């Protein structure tokens, strides 16, 4: 009971104390102070009781299901945070020849940093025998991603056994070993490739022009093909910045960032170009941008093939938009012998000159969009 000369005796059960407007201000202020102190004391006692109950349950092995769950979760986090996780490269790391194993390896890297939250992650290169040029680009992008978003973890490599000279030369020229602060020396005679990669967070026409110029004297591009390739790369940059990361996309990635790479294989007489971003993928982007209910009943491969061949999916409906991928396909078709491969989200599409497009569903979702095209020189 609360006794006040003006209001008489008021049962305490009717008072959410300071919220009762019938009480004078001085009484409400006192009750509010008491309510705050009681609440703080209650929370403090509950936290102490909870800690004691968890400690007792851990020692005895008995407890409620919820207590056992939190005990296992905390012990698992503490165990993985203090351990060193070792990741071994597959024998063939290529997103053209061995797509499933290569994507699975990227997911293992992400899990080690973001799920297990290991303090140290060690990379073992001893098993790798073949490395695709596009895989070097994705390794750089992945390691840049985990080092930026997981600064508490450290990345190291086993130096006892490095891969063969072909793989080593690709990794070195791509700048892969910069993440490990290693200096690797390779004889010039054992370097059959020429690599150059670019990255950025905005539309950069000079970067596309520099990449094309780096290989122009090798392929002998006509001016028309050179312009189309440059416009297509710029369009890919714009799509990566404007559409690849829609609102609500909460994945741990480097938003609005893209990577490009050029590669020459002198033994096979081919030049490769690759473009990569870590967005939601082209099919999901089209479904988000184009409010057409029919798209939700179509397969990802059909949407991707139509977008690449026709290129009419555009939110603005402008003729100048939605032409990046068709320009890449046109660039490959005008070459003597070319191939375009697009891996995005849960689908892969292959476009070979003189053949019908083919698409394949992926068992494991690909982290972003990868565009690869190959031409003979």
C-alpha positions in Angstrom: 0.0 0.0 0.0 1.1 3.6 -0.7 0.0 6.1 1.9 -0.4 9.7 0.8 -2.3 12.5 2.6 -4.0 13.8 -0.5 -4.9 10.5 -2.3 -5.2 8.1 0.6 -4.2 4.5 0.5 -3.8 3.1 -3.0 -3.2 -0.7 -3.5 0.3 -1.3 -5.0 -1.1 -3.9 -7.4 -3.0 -1.2 -9.3 0.2 0.9 -9.8 2.5 0.2 -12.6 3.9 2.8 -10.2 5.3 5.8 -12.0 2.8 5.3 -14.9 -0.2 5.9 -12.7 -1.5 9.4 -13.5 -3.5 9.5 -10.3 -0.4 9.8 -8.2 1.3 13.1 -7.4 4.5 13.9 -9.3 6.8 13.5 -6.3 5.4 10.0 -5.6 5.7 9.0 -9.3 9.3 10.1 -9.3 10.2 8.1 -6.3 8.4 5.1 -7.7 10.2 5.4 -11.0 13.6 5.5 -9.2 12.7 2.5 -7.2 11.4 0.7 -10.3 14.6 1.4 -12.2 16.8 0.2 -9.4 14.6 -2.9 -8.9 14.8 -3.7 -12.6 18.6 -3.4 -12.7 18.9 -5.6 -9.6 16.6 -8.2 -11.1 18.6 -8.3 -14.4 21.8 -8.5 -12.5 20.6 -11.4 -10.3 19.2 -13.2 -13.3 22.5 -12.9 -15.1 24.3 -14.3 -12.0 21.8 -17.1 -11.7 22.1 -17.9 -15.4 25.9 -18.1 -15.2 25.7 -20.3 -12.1 23.2 -22.6 -13.7 25.3 -22.9 -16.9 28.4 -23.6 -14.8 26.5 -26.3 -12.8 25.0 -27.8 -16.0 28.5 -28.0 -17.6 30.0 -29.6 -14.5 27.3 -32.2 -14.0 26.4 -32.8 -17.6 22.7 -32.2 -16.8 20.5 -29.3 -17.6 17.7 -28.1 -19.8 17.8 -28.4 -23.6 18.4 -24.6 -23.9 21.2 -24.6 -21.4 23.0 -27.5 -23.2 22.5 -25.8 -26.5 24.2 -22.6 -25.3 27.0 -24.6 -23.6 27.8 -26.4 -26.8 27.6 -23.3 -28.9 29.9 -21.3 -26.6 32.4 -24.2 -26.4 32.4 -24.6 -30.1 33.0 -20.9 -30.8 35.8 -20.8 -28.2 37.4 -24.0 -29.7 37.3 -22.8 -33.4 38.4 -19.2 -32.5 41.7 -20.5 -31.0 42.5 -23.2 -33.6 44.3 -23.2 -36.9 42.3 -24.4 -39.9 44.2 -25.9 -42.8 42.7 -25.8 -46.3 44.1 -27.8 -49.2 43.7 -26.8 -52.8 42.0 -29.4 -55.1 44.2 -30.9 -57.8 42.4 -29.0 -60.5 41.3 -25.6 -59.5 39.3 -24.3 -62.6 35.8 -22.9 -63.0 35.7 -24.3 -66.5 36.9 -27.8 -66.1 36.2 -28.6 -62.5 33.5 -26.2 -61.4 31.9 -28.1 -58.6 35.1 -28.8 -56.6 36.4 -25.2 -57.2 33.1 -23.6 -55.9 33.2 -26.0 -53.0 36.7 -24.9 -52.1 35.6 -21.2 -52.1 32.8 -22.1 -49.7 35.3 -23.8 -47.4 37.4 -20.7 -47.3 34.3 -18.6 -46.4 33.3 -21.0 -43.7 36.7 -21.0 -42.1 36.6 -17.2 -41.8 33.0 -16.3 -41.3 31.4 -19.4 -39.6 34.2 -21.1 -37.7 35.9 -17.7 -37.1 39.3 -19.3 -36.9 42.2 -17.1 -35.8 44.6 -18.7 -38.3 43.8 -20.2 -41.7 46.7 -22.0 -43.5 46.6 -22.7 -47.2 48.2 -25.9 -48.5 49.3 -25.7 -52.2 51.0 -29.1 -52.3 48.1 -31.0 -54.0 47.3 -28.5 -56.8 48.5 -29.5 -60.3 46.4 -27.4 -62.6 45.1 -23.8 -62.2 42.8 -22.0 -64.5 43.4 -18.3 -65.2 39.9 -17.3 -63.9 40.6 -19.2 -60.7 43.5 -16.9 -59.9 41.2 -14.0 -60.2 38.6 -15.5 -57.9 41.3 -16.4 -55.3 42.5 -12.8 -55.2 38.9 -11.6 -54.8 38.1 -14.1 -52.1 41.2 -13.5 -50.1 40.7 -9.7 -50.4 37.2 -10.2 -49.2 38.0 -12.3 -46.1 41.0 -10.2 -45.1 38.8 -7.0 -45.2 35.7 -8.4 -43.5 37.5 -10.7 -41.0 40.5 -8.6 -39.8 40.9 -10.7 -36.6 41.9 -13.8 -38.6 45.3 -14.2 -40.3 46.1 -16.0 -43.5 49.2 -18.0 -44.0 50.6 -20.6 -46.4 52.8 -23.7 -46.2 56.2 -22.9 -47.8 57.6 -26.5 -47.5 56.1 -27.5 -50.8 54.9 -25.0 -53.4 53.0 -26.0 -56.6 54.6 -26.6 -60.0 56.1 -23.8 -62.0 53.1 -23.4 -64.3 50.7 -22.9 -61.4 53.3 -20.8 -59.5 53.8 -18.4 -62.3 50.1 -17.8 -62.7 49.7 -17.1 -59.0 52.7 -14.9 -58.8 51.8 -12.7 -61.8 48.2 -12.3 -60.5 49.6 -10.9 -57.2 48.3 -13.9 -55.2 51.3 -14.2 -52.9 51.1 -10.6 -51.9 48.5 -11.7 -49.3 51.1 -13.9 -47.7 54.1 -11.5 -47.9 56.1 -14.1 -49.9 58.7 -13.5 -52.6 58.7 -16.3 -55.2 61.3 -16.4 -57.9 60.6 -18.3 -61.2 62.9 -18.5 -64.2 61.7 -16.6 -67.2 61.8 -19.7 -69.3 59.1 -21.3 -67.1 56.7 -18.4 -67.5 54.4 -19.2 -70.5 51.6 -16.7 -69.5 51.1 -12.9 -69.4 48.7 -11.8 -66.8 47.2 -8.4 -65.9 44.3 -7.8 -63.5 42.4 -4.7 -62.5 39.9 -3.9 -59.7 37.8 -1.0 -58.6 34.6 0.3 -57.0 33.4 2.6 -59.7 33.1 2.7 -63.5 36.6 3.1 -64.8 36.9 3.3 -68.6 40.7 3.8 -68.4 41.1 0.4 -66.6 39.2 -1.4 -69.4 41.2 0.4 -72.1 44.5 -0.5 -70.3 43.5 -4.1 -70.1 42.7 -4.2 -73.8 45.8 -2.4 -74.9 47.9 -4.9 -72.9 46.8 -7.7 -75.2 45.9 -5.8 -78.4 49.3 -6.3 -80.1 49.1 -10.1 -79.4 45.6 -10.6 -80.8 45.5 -7.9 -83.4 42.1 -6.6 -82.6 40.4 -4.6 -85.3 39.2 -1.2 -84.1 35.5 -2.3 -84.2 36.1 -5.3 -82.0 38.2 -3.2 -79.6 35.4 -0.6 -79.2 32.8 -3.3 -78.6 34.9 -5.0 -76.0 35.6 -1.8 -74.2 31.9 -0.8 -74.2 30.9 -4.3 -72.9 33.4 -4.1 -70.0 32.2 -0.7 -69.0 28.6 -2.0 -69.1 29.6 -4.9 -66.9 31.1 -2.4 -64.4 27.9 -0.4 -64.4 25.8 -3.5 -63.8 28.1 -4.6 -61.0 27.8 -1.2 -59.3 24.1 -0.3 -60.0 22.3 -3.7 -60.0 24.4 -6.5 -58.5 23.8 -5.5 -54.9 20.1 -4.7 -54.5 18.6 -3.3 -51.2 18.4 -6.1 -48.6 21.3 -8.0 -49.9 23.2 -8.8 -46.7 25.8 -11.3 -47.8 29.4 -10.7 -46.5 31.0 -9.4 -49.6 32.8 -6.3 -51.0 29.9 -4.4 -52.4 30.2 -2.5 -55.7 33.6 -3.9 -56.3 34.6 -5.7 -59.5 37.7 -7.6 -60.8 39.0 -8.0 -64.4 41.8 -10.2 -65.7 43.5 -10.8 -69.0 45.6 -13.9 -69.7 47.6 -15.3 -72.6 48.3 -19.0 -73.1 51.1 -19.2 -75.6 51.1 -23.0 -75.8 47.4 -23.1 -76.8 47.5 -19.8 -78.7 44.5 -18.3 -76.8 43.7 -15.1 -74.9 41.3 -15.2 -72.0 39.4 -12.3 -70.4 37.4 -12.6 -67.2 35.1 -10.2 -65.3 33.9 -11.0 -61.7 31.7 -9.4 -59.0 30.3 -10.8 -55.7 26.7 -9.7 -56.2 23.4 -11.7 -56.2 23.8 -13.0 -59.7 22.2 -12.1 -63.1 19.0 -14.2 -62.8 18.1 -12.8 -59.4 19.0 -9.3 -60.5 16.7 -9.5 -63.5 13.9 -10.8 -61.3 14.4 -7.9 -58.9 14.6 -5.2 -61.6 11.9 -6.4 -64.0 8.5 -6.7 -62.4 7.3 -9.5 -64.6 5.5 -12.3 -62.8 6.3 -14.7 -65.7 10.0 -14.6 -64.8 9.3 -16.2 -61.5 8.1 -19.4 -63.3 11.1 -19.6 -65.6 14.4 -21.3 -65.0 17.5 -19.4 -64.3 19.3 -20.8 -67.4 16.5 -19.7 -69.7 16.5 -16.1 -68.3 20.3 -15.9 -68.5 20.4 -17.2 -72.1 17.7 -14.7 -73.2 19.5 -11.9 -71.4 22.8 -12.6 -73.2 21.4 -13.3 -76.6 18.7 -10.6 -76.8 19.7 -8.3 -74.0 16.2 -6.6 -73.6 15.9 -6.9 -69.8 16.3 -3.3 -68.6 14.5 -1.4 -65.8 14.9 1.9 -67.7 13.8 0.4 -71.1 16.4 2.5 -72.7 18.0 1.2 -75.9 21.5 1.9 -74.6 21.0 -0.2 -71.5 21.1 -4.0 -71.1 23.6 -4.5 -74.0 26.8 -5.5 -72.1 26.5 -9.3 -72.3 25.2 -9.3 -75.9 28.3 -7.2 -76.9 30.5 -9.8 -75.3 28.8 -12.5 -77.2 29.1 -10.5 -80.4 32.8 -10.0 -79.8 33.3 -13.8 -79.5 31.2 -14.5 -82.6 33.1 -12.1 -84.7 36.4 -13.7 -83.7 37.9 -16.6 -85.7 37.3 -19.1 -82.8 35.7 -18.0 -79.6 33.8 -19.1 -76.5 31.8 -17.3 -73.8 31.1 -18.8 -70.4 28.9 -17.2 -67.8 28.6 -18.6 -64.2 26.1 -16.8 -62.0 24.3 -17.8 -58.9 23.0 -21.4 -59.6 23.5 -21.7 -63.3 26.3 -21.9 -65.9 25.8 -21.0 -69.6 28.2 -21.8 -72.5 28.1 -20.0 -75.8 30.4 -21.6 -78.5 30.6 -20.1 -81.9 28.5 -22.0 -84.4 26.6 -23.9 -81.7 23.4 -23.4 -79.7 23.7 -22.0 -76.2 23.7 -24.5 -73.4 23.0 -24.0 -69.7 23.5 -26.3 -66.7 22.2 -26.0 -63.1 24.8 -25.9 -60.3 24.6 -28.1 -57.2 26.3 -25.4 -55.1 25.5 -21.7 -55.5 28.3 -19.7 -57.1 29.3 -16.6 -55.0 28.6 -13.8 -57.6 28.9 -13.6 -61.3 31.9 -14.7 -63.4 32.1 -13.9 -67.2 34.9 -15.7 -69.1 35.6 -15.6 -72.8 38.3 -17.2 -74.9 39.5 -16.3 -78.4 42.2 -17.8 -80.6 45.1 -15.7 -81.7 
